[in-house]
Amino acid sequence: MRLILIRHGKAGDPEAWEKQGKDDAQRPLTPAGKKEMRAAAKGLRRLVGHFDALITSPLKRAVKTADIVFTAYDDKPQFLEAPVLATGPALKVLAFLRDHELDSAKSTVALVGHDPHLANWVGFFLIGKEKPLVKFKKGSVAILDFPESLAPGKGTLYGFYHPGDLARLA
């Protein structure tokens, strides 16, 4: 099993958005964030040629990031929104993947979400504890491999890439 964790691209300033009385769930990617994610998605496609599923948090910035990644792939993966990716607990994410039969040894699944959840999920899948083992800058990607199905503490970190790294691979 291969699990790809993707943090959404650069979005508008949360404090400015809040001062305008707008819902944070609707905060979009910036034009620069979209451009950076398009370049990063091309590099990700070189590293990971196929996804069985691309699952995103329903927050607007994550959905747009997932859409950009989806567009970069000719072989279109299953595309799902999952509220659990916005709220965080790794056990609930694992349960979601199992409920949708996306945790098999041959699956490649990408999740688009938010920090600090993603960093904690890396800890959960590598050492069995929700601890931030990496720093997810906006647009960063962690690739985790599992010898069989998805399980806490059973993953291996294949690679961790910032968006600029991915763009250089494109």
KOLKOLMI-131689 format. One record per residue (C-alpha): residue in three letters; z, x negated, y negated. Coordinates in steps of 0.05 Angstrom, whole numbers, padded with zeros to 5 digits, always signed. Example, Ala and Ser with C-alpha at 12.3 -4.5 7.8 and 13.67 -1.06 7.14 Angstrom:
BEGIN
ala+00156-00246+00090/ser+00143-00273+00021/
% end
This chain:
BEGIN
met+00000+00000+00000/arg-00016-00024-00069/leu+00020+00006-00130/ile-00005-00008-00200/leu+00043+00007-00257/ile+00010+00013-00326/arg+00046+00021-00392/his+00010+00063-00443/gly-00028+00028-00499/lys-00005+00019-00570/ala+00014+00085-00602/gly+00033+00107-00671/asp+00100+00089-00700/pro+00153+00134-00669/glu+00198+00134-00730/ala+00141+00154-00777/trp+00119+00207-00728/glu+00190+00235-00725/lys+00197+00235-00801/gln+00136+00280-00804/gly+00172+00328-00757/lys+00122+00318-00701/asp+00136+00322-00627/asp+00139+00252-00596/ala+00103+00277-00534/gln+00041+00287-00578/arg+00042+00217-00608/pro-00027+00188-00596/leu-00054+00118-00584/thr-00076+00082-00646/pro-00149+00063-00654/ala-00129-00010-00640/gly-00090+00014-00578/lys-00152+00050-00552/lys-00196-00011-00563/glu-00146-00057-00529/met-00139-00011-00469/arg-00214-00005-00460/ala-00219-00081-00455/ala-00157-00085-00410/ala-00185-00030-00364/lys-00248-00072-00352/gly-00205-00131-00331/leu-00161-00086-00287/arg-00225-00061-00252/arg-00241-00134-00234/leu-00171-00143-00204/val-00167-00075-00170/gly-00234-00048-00152/his-00211+00021-00128/phe-00154+00071-00137/asp-00143+00129-00091/ala-00103+00163-00146/leu-00089+00153-00220/ile-00026+00190-00241/thr-00001+00196-00312/ser+00058+00219-00351/pro+00039+00282-00390/leu+00055+00250-00457/lys-00008+00245-00499/arg-00008+00168-00506/ala-00002+00160-00430/val-00056+00212-00416/lys-00105+00177-00463/thr-00089+00110-00431/ala-00101+00139-00362/asp-00166+00170-00386/ile-00190+00102-00412/val-00173+00070-00345/phe-00206+00127-00307/thr-00269+00119-00348/ala-00273+00045-00331/tyr-00281+00061-00256/asp-00347+00084-00226/asp-00312+00107-00162/lys-00269+00161-00194/pro-00198+00167-00166/gln-00158+00230-00159/phe-00129+00243-00229/leu-00061+00277-00235/glu-00008+00289-00288/ala+00065+00284-00266/pro+00123+00301-00311/val+00168+00256-00268/leu+00131+00195-00298/ala+00159+00213-00367/thr+00231+00221-00345/gly+00243+00160-00303/pro+00285+00160-00240/ala+00250+00116-00188/leu+00274+00159-00129/lys+00240+00220-00160/val+00176+00180-00170/leu+00179+00158-00097/ala+00191+00230-00075/phe+00131+00254-00117/leu+00086+00202-00084/arg+00110+00220-00015/asp+00103+00295-00028/his+00031+00283-00048/glu+00019+00237+00012/leu+00003+00178-00033/asp+00050+00127-00002/ser+00010+00106+00060/ala-00004+00034+00079/lys-00077+00041+00059/ser-00067+00075-00009/thr-00078+00045-00077/val-00043+00085-00131/ala-00038+00073-00206/leu+00018+00103-00248/val+00014+00106-00324/gly+00081+00112-00358/his+00132+00087-00407/asp+00182+00032-00418/pro+00239+00024-00398/his+00222+00065-00337/leu+00166+00021-00312/ala+00208-00042-00317/asn+00263-00008-00278/trp+00214+00016-00225/val+00191-00056-00214/gly+00263-00074-00199/phe+00271-00014-00153/phe+00209-00031-00112/leu+00222-00106-00110/ile+00297-00111-00100/gly+00319-00039-00086/lys+00356-00031-00153/glu+00331+00000-00218/lys+00336-00063-00260/pro+00285-00087-00311/leu+00255-00149-00279/val+00195-00155-00326/lys+00181-00139-00399/phe+00127-00086-00405/lys+00090-00095-00470/lys+00045-00037-00488/gly-00016-00039-00443/ser+00016-00085-00392/val+00002-00077-00317/ala+00044-00095-00256/ile+00011-00097-00188/leu+00058-00090-00128/asp+00039-00095-00055/phe+00076-00066+00004/pro+00065-00087+00077/glu+00067-00014+00100/ser+00084+00048+00060/leu+00120+00050-00006/ala+00194+00035+00000/pro+00251+00010-00045/gly+00261-00066-00041/lys+00200-00077+00002/gly+00148-00093-00050/thr+00118-00160-00071/leu+00096-00173-00142/tyr+00022-00190-00135/gly+00013-00199-00210/phe+00037-00181-00279/tyr-00013-00178-00336/his-00010-00165-00411/pro-00071-00129-00441/gly-00100-00194-00470/asp-00097-00226-00401/leu-00135-00168-00372/ala-00186-00168-00428/arg-00201-00242-00413/leu-00214-00224-00340/ala-00266-00172-00359/
% end
